[in-house]
């Protein structure tokens, strides 16, 4: 996986993990969604992004 830079910086990652814990957000779901948006950034028309988001959420629900 190619996570955005904020997940690669150790201090930023700790802060993201803290915020996820405090707000009851699944860190893997957040990482997957951020990665997807990172992949789509710079593209003019983002065809397929909604379906990809739905797929990520479906995988999260099955994982839970």
C-alpha positions as CSV (number, residue, x, y, z in Angstrom):
1,X,0.0,0.0,0.0
2,X,1.1,3.5,-0.7
3,X,-0.2,5.5,2.2
4,X,0.1,9.3,2.1
5,X,3.2,10.9,3.7
6,X,1.3,11.7,7.0
7,X,1.1,8.0,7.7
8,X,4.9,7.6,7.1
9,X,6.0,10.4,9.5
10,X,6.3,8.8,12.9
11,X,5.1,11.9,14.8
12,X,2.2,12.6,12.5
13,X,1.2,8.9,12.6
14,X,1.1,8.9,16.4
15,X,-1.1,12.0,16.4
16,X,-3.4,10.4,13.8
17,X,-3.6,7.2,15.9
18,X,-4.4,9.2,19.0
19,X,-7.2,11.1,17.2
20,X,-8.6,7.9,15.8
21,X,-8.7,6.3,19.3
22,X,-10.3,9.3,20.9
23,X,-13.0,9.5,18.2
24,X,-13.5,5.8,17.8
25,X,-12.3,5.7,14.1
26,X,-10.8,2.6,12.6
27,X,-7.3,3.5,11.6
28,X,-7.2,0.9,8.8
29,X,-10.3,2.3,7.3
30,X,-8.9,5.8,7.5
31,X,-5.6,4.7,5.9
32,X,-7.4,2.9,3.1
33,X,-9.6,5.9,2.3
34,X,-6.6,8.3,2.4
35,X,-4.6,6.1,0.1
36,X,-7.5,6.0,-2.3
37,X,-7.8,9.8,-2.3
38,X,-4.1,10.1,-2.7
39,X,-4.2,7.8,-5.8
40,X,-7.0,9.9,-7.3
41,X,-5.4,13.2,-6.6
42,X,-4.2,15.0,-9.7
43,X,-6.6,13.2,-11.9
44,X,-9.0,15.5,-13.8
45,X,-12.1,13.4,-13.8
46,X,-12.4,11.0,-10.9
47,X,-14.5,8.3,-12.5
48,X,-14.9,5.3,-10.3
49,X,-14.0,7.0,-7.0
50,X,-17.4,6.5,-5.5
51,X,-17.4,2.8,-6.3
52,X,-13.9,2.5,-4.9
53,X,-15.0,4.2,-1.7
54,X,-18.0,1.9,-1.4
55,X,-15.7,-1.1,-1.9
56,X,-13.4,0.1,0.9
57,X,-16.3,0.6,3.3
58,X,-17.7,-2.9,2.3
59,X,-14.4,-4.5,3.1
60,X,-14.3,-2.6,6.5
61,X,-17.8,-3.9,7.3
62,X,-16.9,-7.5,6.5
63,X,-13.7,-7.1,8.6
64,X,-15.7,-5.9,11.6
